[in-house]
Amino acid sequence: MSLVDRVRQAVSAVSDPELRRPIGDLDMVRDIAVDGDHARVGIALTIVGCPAADRIESDVRRAAASVAGIADVTIDIGVMSPAERKALTEKLRDGRPARQMPFGPDSLTRVILVSSGKGGVGKSTLTANLAVSLAAQGLAVGLVDADVHGFSIPGLLGIPAGTQPTRIDDLMLPPVAHGVKTISIGMFLRGDEAVVAWRGPMLHRTVQQFLTDVFFGDLDVLLIDMPPGTGDIAISIGQILPHAEVIVVTTPQSAASDVAIRSGLVARQTGQRVIGVVENMAAFTLPDGTIIDLFGAGGGAEVAAALSQPEDTVPLLASIPLSPALRTGGDAGVPVVLGAPTDAAAQAIRTLADALAHRGRGLAGRSLPLSL
């Protein structure tokens, strides 16, 4: 293999940090020339002002310089033509038409909705930490913040304000935080701007665009942080994703558990399956061994029992203790499973993630490749 070929091989293996694929596979590598120990490498970015440009240039320079016999590297940066971008988007879609929802019943991606009957039970914080825990296990994880009016996922994951998806023609590439590809309406608003006066049709269209126009690539798990209650978005997602699985989050107190039951029942009415209940803000233990059940006890078990049916038992998947570290981690944008891994709440969430990662997906709603 010639020195030029070895440089091309090394450079082609560099991964695009947004698309998560080698730039050689994405046709981003251009002419490569070697003069003595000096290599000149041409690459084409997908768009002008690509936010990953510095990272790609640095990685390409390092890869070329790693080839034996190369001491100096010059990078020539260009931009793909419209025709090249079109070819790239078609390759990324892998033959799927534009604006087609890729998470249908036959998809290999497991779709899990995290819902609650009321706000303030820690649903979004749990969802963010669960997503990060699943990604830490090596799974490809996507997260949709469907709580349009009360979005909080970007802040919980530490995604800087003002961060927006990168657009390649009609594809949107979601920002990645802690290995989780994430989309939220908060990425499209300015400062403290709020979503007001949005009703059913606009909410439905927003959620639908999150699922069709955002390019997540091949995912093992797609988590959806649902808004509290049983309003328009819950109904819309029930129509779009009737095969999805549902986790219901509650706190131990009856005021929360009573309304949590309703969210599970509504999900079941749309055809979705409630796979379990998570009790958040449960009893915690002080250093002297004293147990404090600030919000009471037993609410999670009550919700699980109420949602269980003779042919489909709904388990209590986890009981997450009240945790100052969980709260401070959310405020700082550092999930507790990363920032304080020995915390009791972090350990409970990792155990929950492990159980979900090893739980098989049901075949309900999926076509089976059977022939007579």
C-alpha positions as CSV (number, residue, x, y, z in Angstrom):
1,M,0.0,0.0,0.0
2,S,1.4,3.4,-1.0
3,L,1.9,6.2,1.5
4,V,-1.0,8.1,-0.1
5,D,-3.3,5.1,0.3
6,R,-2.2,4.7,4.0
7,V,-3.0,8.3,4.7
8,R,-6.4,8.0,3.0
9,Q,-7.2,4.8,5.0
10,A,-6.3,6.6,8.3
11,V,-8.2,9.7,7.4
12,S,-11.3,7.8,6.1
13,A,-11.7,6.1,9.5
14,V,-12.2,9.5,11.3
15,S,-15.7,9.6,12.7
16,D,-18.0,12.6,12.1
17,P,-19.0,13.6,15.7
18,E,-22.6,14.5,14.6
19,L,-23.4,11.7,12.2
20,R,-21.3,9.1,14.1
21,R,-20.0,7.5,11.0
22,P,-16.6,7.4,9.3
23,I,-16.0,10.4,7.0
24,G,-14.8,8.0,4.3
25,D,-18.2,6.3,4.3
26,L,-19.8,9.8,4.1
27,D,-17.8,10.8,1.0
28,M,-16.2,13.7,2.9
29,V,-12.6,12.8,1.9
30,R,-11.2,14.6,-1.1
31,D,-7.8,14.6,-2.8
32,I,-4.8,13.5,-0.8
33,A,-1.2,14.2,-1.9
34,V,2.1,13.4,-0.3
35,D,5.3,15.2,-1.0
36,G,8.2,13.7,1.0
37,D,7.0,13.6,4.6
38,H,4.3,16.3,4.0
39,A,0.7,15.2,3.4
40,R,-2.0,17.5,2.0
41,V,-5.5,16.2,2.8
42,G,-8.8,17.6,1.4
43,I,-12.1,17.2,3.2
44,A,-15.6,18.5,2.4
45,L,-17.8,19.5,5.3
46,T,-21.6,19.0,4.9
47,I,-22.5,22.6,5.4
48,V,-21.0,26.1,5.7
49,G,-20.3,26.8,9.3
50,C,-20.5,23.2,10.4
51,P,-20.3,23.2,14.2
52,A,-18.1,20.1,14.2
53,A,-15.6,21.6,11.7
54,D,-12.8,22.2,14.3
55,R,-13.2,18.7,15.8
56,I,-13.2,17.1,12.3
57,E,-10.1,19.1,11.2
58,S,-8.3,18.2,14.4
59,D,-9.1,14.5,14.2
60,V,-8.1,14.4,10.5
61,R,-4.8,16.1,11.1
62,R,-4.1,13.7,14.0
63,A,-5.0,10.6,11.9
64,A,-2.8,11.7,8.9
65,A,0.1,12.5,11.2
66,S,-0.1,9.1,12.8
67,V,0.9,7.4,9.5
68,A,4.5,6.3,9.5
69,G,6.5,8.6,7.2
70,I,4.3,11.6,7.7
71,A,5.7,14.5,9.7
72,D,3.6,17.5,8.5
73,V,0.0,17.8,7.5
74,T,-2.0,20.5,5.7
75,I,-5.8,20.3,5.7
76,D,-7.8,21.8,2.8
77,I,-11.4,22.3,3.9
78,G,-14.3,22.7,1.4
79,V,-18.0,22.2,1.5
80,M,-20.2,19.7,-0.2
81,S,-22.2,20.8,-3.3
82,P,-26.0,20.6,-3.2
83,A,-25.9,17.4,-5.2
84,E,-23.4,15.8,-2.8
85,R,-25.5,16.8,0.2
86,K,-28.6,15.2,-1.5
87,A,-26.7,12.0,-2.1
88,L,-25.5,12.1,1.5
89,T,-29.0,12.5,3.0
90,E,-30.3,9.7,0.8
91,K,-27.5,7.5,2.0
92,L,-28.2,8.3,5.7
93,R,-31.9,7.5,5.2
94,D,-30.9,4.1,3.8
95,G,-33.6,4.2,1.2
96,R,-36.4,5.5,3.4
97,P,-38.4,8.3,1.9
98,A,-38.1,11.8,3.4
99,R,-40.3,12.7,6.3
100,Q,-41.2,9.1,7.1
101,M,-41.4,8.2,10.8
102,P,-38.7,5.5,11.3
103,F,-40.0,4.2,14.6
104,G,-43.0,2.2,13.5
105,P,-44.0,-1.3,14.7
106,D,-41.5,-3.1,12.5
107,S,-38.6,-0.9,13.7
108,L,-35.8,-2.5,15.7
109,T,-35.7,0.5,18.0
110,R,-37.4,0.1,21.3
111,V,-39.6,3.1,22.1
112,I,-40.2,3.9,25.8
113,L,-42.5,6.7,27.0
114,V,-41.9,8.1,30.5
115,S,-45.1,9.6,31.7
116,S,-46.7,10.9,34.9
117,G,-50.1,12.0,36.0
118,K,-48.9,15.3,37.4
119,G,-45.9,17.6,37.3
120,G,-43.2,17.8,40.0
121,V,-42.6,14.1,40.4
122,G,-39.1,14.2,38.9
123,K,-40.1,12.5,35.6
124,S,-37.8,14.5,33.4
125,T,-34.8,14.1,35.8
126,L,-35.4,10.4,35.9
127,T,-35.7,10.3,32.0
128,A,-32.4,12.2,31.5
129,N,-30.5,10.0,34.0
130,L,-32.1,6.8,32.6
131,A,-31.0,7.8,29.0
132,V,-27.4,8.5,30.1
133,S,-27.3,5.2,32.0
134,L,-28.5,3.2,29.0
135,A,-25.9,5.0,26.8
136,A,-23.2,4.2,29.3
137,Q,-24.0,0.5,28.7
138,G,-23.1,0.9,25.0
139,L,-26.6,1.3,23.7
140,A,-27.5,3.8,21.0
141,V,-30.0,6.1,22.7
142,G,-32.2,8.9,21.5
143,L,-34.3,11.2,23.7
144,V,-37.2,13.3,22.6
145,D,-38.4,16.1,25.0
146,A,-42.1,16.0,24.3
147,D,-43.0,18.2,27.3
148,V,-43.3,21.2,24.9
149,H,-44.7,23.7,27.5
150,G,-42.4,22.6,30.3
151,F,-39.3,21.4,28.6
152,S,-36.3,20.8,30.8
153,I,-34.2,18.0,29.2
154,P,-31.5,20.3,27.6
155,G,-30.7,21.9,31.0
156,L,-30.7,18.5,32.8
157,L,-28.2,17.1,30.3
158,G,-26.0,20.2,30.3
159,I,-26.7,21.2,26.7
160,P,-25.7,24.9,26.5
161,A,-28.4,27.4,25.9
162,G,-28.7,28.4,22.2
163,T,-27.6,25.0,21.0
164,Q,-29.6,24.0,17.9
165,P,-29.7,20.9,15.7
166,T,-27.4,21.0,12.7
167,R,-29.4,21.0,9.4
168,I,-28.3,19.2,6.3
169,D,-30.9,20.2,3.8
170,D,-34.2,18.7,5.2
171,L,-32.4,16.6,7.9
172,M,-31.9,17.8,11.4
173,L,-29.0,16.3,13.4
174,P,-29.7,16.3,17.2
175,P,-27.1,17.5,19.6
176,V,-25.4,14.8,21.6
177,A,-24.9,15.0,25.4
178,H,-23.3,12.2,27.4
179,G,-23.8,9.9,24.5
180,V,-27.5,10.7,24.1
181,K,-28.9,12.2,20.9
182,T,-31.5,14.8,22.1
183,I,-34.1,17.0,20.7
184,S,-36.3,19.6,22.5
185,I,-38.4,22.6,21.6
186,G,-36.2,24.5,23.9
187,M,-33.5,24.3,21.2
188,F,-35.5,26.5,18.9
189,L,-36.5,29.3,21.4
190,R,-34.6,32.4,22.4
191,G,-33.6,32.9,26.0
192,D,-36.6,32.8,28.3
193,E,-39.1,32.7,25.4
194,A,-42.1,30.5,26.2
195,V,-44.4,28.3,24.1
196,V,-47.8,29.9,24.5
197,A,-51.2,29.5,22.9
198,W,-50.2,26.2,21.2
199,R,-53.2,23.9,20.8
200,G,-53.7,20.4,19.6
201,P,-52.7,20.7,15.9
202,M,-49.5,22.6,16.5
203,L,-48.5,20.3,19.3
204,H,-49.2,17.3,17.2
205,R,-47.2,18.7,14.3
206,T,-44.2,19.5,16.6
207,V,-44.0,16.0,18.0
208,Q,-44.5,14.5,14.6
209,Q,-41.6,16.6,13.2
210,F,-39.4,15.5,16.1
211,L,-40.0,11.9,15.0
212,T,-39.7,12.3,11.3
213,D,-37.4,15.3,10.5
214,V,-34.7,14.6,13.2
215,F,-32.1,12.1,12.1
216,F,-31.3,9.9,15.0
217,G,-29.7,7.1,12.9
218,D,-30.0,3.5,14.1
219,L,-31.1,3.5,17.8
220,D,-31.4,0.7,20.3
221,V,-33.7,2.8,22.5
222,L,-35.7,6.0,22.0
223,L,-36.9,7.5,25.2
224,I,-39.7,10.1,25.1
225,D,-40.1,12.5,28.1
226,M,-43.9,13.0,28.1
227,P,-45.7,16.0,29.5
228,P,-47.6,15.4,32.7
229,G,-51.2,14.4,32.4
230,T,-53.3,13.1,29.6
231,G,-53.6,16.1,27.2
232,D,-53.1,16.6,23.5
233,I,-49.5,15.4,23.3
234,A,-50.3,12.1,25.1
235,I,-53.1,11.5,22.7
236,S,-51.0,12.4,19.6
237,I,-48.2,10.1,20.6
238,G,-50.7,7.4,21.3
239,Q,-51.8,7.7,17.7
240,I,-48.3,8.0,16.2
241,L,-46.7,5.3,18.4
242,P,-49.4,2.9,19.5
243,H,-46.8,0.1,19.9
244,A,-44.7,2.1,22.4
245,E,-44.0,0.9,25.9
246,V,-44.8,3.1,28.9
247,I,-43.2,3.7,32.3
248,V,-45.4,5.6,34.8
249,V,-43.6,7.8,37.3
250,T,-45.1,8.7,40.6
251,T,-44.1,9.7,44.1
252,P,-45.1,7.7,47.2
253,Q,-47.9,10.1,48.2
254,S,-51.5,9.3,47.3
255,A,-52.1,12.7,45.6
256,A,-49.5,11.7,43.0
257,S,-50.3,8.0,42.7
258,D,-54.0,8.5,42.2
259,V,-53.5,10.7,39.1
260,A,-50.5,8.6,37.9
261,I,-53.0,5.7,37.4
262,R,-54.9,7.8,34.9
263,S,-51.9,8.4,32.7
264,G,-51.3,4.6,32.5
265,L,-54.9,3.9,31.7
266,V,-55.0,6.5,28.9
267,A,-51.8,5.0,27.4
268,R,-53.3,1.5,27.5
269,Q,-56.4,2.8,25.7
270,T,-54.3,3.9,22.7
271,G,-52.8,0.4,22.5
272,Q,-49.5,1.1,24.3
273,R,-48.3,-1.3,27.0
274,V,-47.5,-0.2,30.5
275,I,-44.3,-2.1,31.4
276,G,-43.8,-0.8,34.9
277,V,-44.0,1.9,37.5
278,V,-41.1,3.9,39.0
279,E,-41.6,5.4,42.4
280,N,-39.5,8.6,42.8
281,M,-38.6,10.7,45.9
282,A,-39.0,7.5,48.0
283,A,-37.7,7.1,51.6
284,F,-34.0,7.9,52.1
285,T,-31.6,7.0,54.8
286,L,-29.6,9.5,56.9
287,P,-26.0,8.9,57.9
288,D,-27.1,7.7,61.3
289,G,-29.4,5.1,59.8
290,T,-32.7,7.0,60.3
291,I,-35.1,6.4,57.5
292,I,-37.1,9.5,56.3
293,D,-40.2,9.0,54.2
294,L,-40.9,12.6,53.5
295,F,-43.6,11.9,50.9
296,G,-45.1,8.8,52.6
297,A,-44.8,5.3,51.3
298,G,-46.4,2.7,49.1
299,G,-47.6,4.9,46.3
300,G,-45.6,3.1,43.6
301,A,-46.9,-0.3,44.6
302,E,-50.4,1.1,44.6
303,V,-50.1,2.4,41.0
304,A,-48.6,-0.9,39.9
305,A,-51.4,-2.9,41.5
306,A,-54.0,-0.7,40.0
307,L,-52.6,-0.9,36.5
308,S,-52.1,-4.7,36.6
309,Q,-54.5,-7.0,34.8
310,P,-54.9,-10.8,35.2
311,E,-53.0,-11.4,32.0
312,D,-50.5,-8.5,32.3
313,T,-48.9,-7.8,35.7
314,V,-47.4,-4.3,35.9
315,P,-44.3,-4.4,38.2
316,L,-42.8,-1.7,40.4
317,L,-39.6,-1.4,38.5
318,A,-37.7,0.8,40.9
319,S,-38.0,3.0,44.0
320,I,-35.6,6.0,43.7
321,P,-34.8,7.6,47.1
322,L,-35.0,11.3,47.6
323,S,-31.6,12.7,46.9
324,P,-29.9,16.1,47.1
325,A,-27.3,14.9,44.6
326,L,-30.0,14.1,42.1
327,R,-31.3,17.6,42.4
328,T,-28.0,19.4,42.3
329,G,-26.8,17.3,39.4
330,G,-29.9,18.3,37.4
331,D,-29.3,22.0,38.2
332,A,-25.7,21.7,37.1
333,G,-26.5,19.7,33.9
334,V,-24.5,16.7,35.2
335,P,-26.7,13.7,35.6
336,V,-26.3,12.1,39.0
337,V,-25.4,8.7,37.5
338,L,-22.2,10.4,36.2
339,G,-21.6,13.1,38.8
340,A,-22.2,11.1,41.9
341,P,-22.3,7.4,40.9
342,T,-22.2,6.1,44.4
343,D,-25.3,8.1,45.5
344,A,-28.3,5.8,46.3
345,A,-30.5,7.4,43.7
346,A,-27.8,6.9,41.0
347,Q,-27.4,3.3,42.0
348,A,-31.2,2.7,41.8
349,I,-31.4,4.4,38.3
350,R,-28.5,2.3,37.0
351,T,-30.2,-0.9,38.3
352,L,-33.4,0.2,36.5
353,A,-31.4,0.9,33.3
354,D,-29.8,-2.5,33.5
355,A,-33.2,-4.2,33.9
356,L,-34.6,-2.3,30.9
357,A,-31.5,-3.0,28.7
358,H,-31.9,-6.8,29.3
359,R,-35.7,-6.8,28.9
360,G,-36.9,-8.3,25.6
361,R,-39.2,-6.3,23.5
362,G,-42.6,-7.8,22.9
363,L,-43.9,-8.7,19.4
364,A,-47.2,-7.0,19.7
365,G,-48.0,-4.9,16.6
366,R,-45.0,-6.3,14.7
367,S,-45.3,-8.2,11.4
368,L,-43.6,-11.6,11.5
369,P,-41.7,-13.0,8.5
370,L,-43.8,-16.1,8.2
371,S,-44.6,-17.9,5.0
372,L,-46.8,-20.9,4.2
